[in-house]
Amino acid sequence: MKKKLPELSRRERQIMDAIYRRGRATAAEIADGLDDAPTLTAVRTMVRILEDKGHLRHETDGVRHVYLPVLAREDARRSTLEHVMSTFFNGSRAQTMAALLGDGAGDMSDAELDRLQHLIDEARTRRSR
């Protein structure tokens, strides 16, 4: 069974987003990547908390700590989607997709719609095996 990581606050999510965008980052680089960034001391404190929660690890580069996510971006994305799906849509993939497609579906390109149709067709094929 997968280990469930503790939930993230809004600012912790912002820090994780900044690190995922870069792949790895120092506290100063993280602060540079945040809108309305807190002090550098506050960023350092928050990355230590994220390490304690199991979301980050660090490597030492001279006197600097360079922070890296523990989970690959795809794993984090999947975990976040599962959380949203269970919290807001009673675990229903169909309800989640309907909400995502809702009013914004008109903004989707033909290529995006074709890609979704292809994924639906593949899911049907796998289900019937």
N, C-alpha and C positions, 0 to 999 in steps of 0.2 A: 504494500500500500504506500502511496506517495505521501511524503511528509508535507503537511500543510503549513505554509509560512504565515506568521502573524500578519494581520491587516496593516495597511499603510495609511498614514495621515495624508492630507492634501499635499503638504510640503515634502513629505517623504516620497510621494509619487512623483512630484516634480523633480526631485533629485535623481530618482531612478530613471526618469525619462531623459534627463540630461546625460546621465552615464550611458544609457542605451544608445543615444544619438551618437556619442563619441566612441563607444566601445570600451573605453577606459578613461579615467580622468582623475586629476588631482583635485583637492578641495577648491583651489583657486579657479581651476577650469570649470568645475561644477558651478561655482558662484557666478562666473561669467555667463554661463548658459541659462541662468534663472532670471525670469522677470521679477522685479521687486525683490532682489536677492537680500537675504539677511546678511549679517556680518560674517566674515570669514570664520570667526570663532564659532558662530552658531552653525555654519555649514559643517565644520569639523565635528562638532558635537553630534549633529544629525547623522553623519556618515558612520560614526562610532555606534550610534543606536541601531542603524541599519545593519551594521556588522553583527551586533549582538542579537538582532532578530533573525539573522541568517540570510539576509538579502544580498549583502555585499561581502567581499573579501578584499584584502589589499596586498600589494607587493611593494617592496621598498626599492626606491630608485634614488640612491644617494641618501639625502636627508628627507626626501619627500615620500609620502605614501601615495600610491596610485591605486585607485579603487576600480574594481571590476564586479559586474553582477555575478551572483552565484548561478542563477538560472539563465539559460540561453534565452534570447529575446522571444523566440517562438514558444518556448515553454511558459514564459511569463505571460505572453499574449493569451495562450490557451487557458491558463489558470484564471486570468482576469475575466475572460469571456464566460468561463464556467461559473464564476462568482456572480457576474451580472445576470446570467441566465437563471441561476437558482434564486437570486434575490428578487429580481423584478418580473420574471416570467415563469415562475413555478417549475423551473427546469425544462421548459418546453422550447425546443429548437425552432419549431414552427412559429410560435408566438414571437420569439426573438427575431427571426428573419422577417416576419411580417412587420414588426416595428421598425426594423432597419430599412425595409423597402418602402413602407408607408408612402408618405407624401414626397419623399426625395427620389423615388424611383424614376420620375420623369426627367431627372437630371443625369441619369445614367446613360452612358454611351451604348451603342449597339454592341461593341466589343465586350463591355462589362456585362451586359445582359446575356450575351452568348456564353461568356465564361460561367455565369451562374447556371444557365441552362445545362451546360456540359457537366457541372458538378452535380446537379440534380439527377441527370441521366446516369452518371456513374454511381450515385447512391442507390438508385433503383436497381441497377445491374448487380451491385454487391448484395443488396437485400434479397434478391431472387435466387441467389446461388445456394 
